[in-house]
Amino acid sequence: MLGTSAISQLGWLIMQKPSPELIRPLSILLDPGEAEAIALAMSLPECTVLLDDAQARRVAERFGVNRIGTLGILRKAKKSGLIAAIKPFAVQLQGNGTHTPEFDRCCFEGCW
């Protein structure tokens, strides 16, 4: 896994920090990383933020921020032909401790 210093060396990646004024009110409701991600998305037009936490998704929706979850990314990847199946990735994520209502529902209802 790449660290912050290695990631900062990637030529195609631009690292940005959101305005502290946007972060402060979000920090009351969310963890620091989620607050920063939503604050940055609020300042970038047409931005979509990746969020799996239910509270963070509700806050993003309240502020008009486009959002997608990990399962949504996997669905798009399958639809685009980038992956053959969602289930192997979902099982691996769950094995790593990812448990969101969307993941749990799909395990029981078979969303793959």
Buried (B, 14 or more C-beta within 10 A) or exposed (E): EEEEEEEEEEEEEEEEEBEEEBBEEBBEBBEEEBBBBBBBBBEEEEBBBEBBBEEBBBBBEEBEBEBBBBBBBBBEBBEEEEBEEBBEBBEEBBEEEBEBEBBEEBBEEEBB
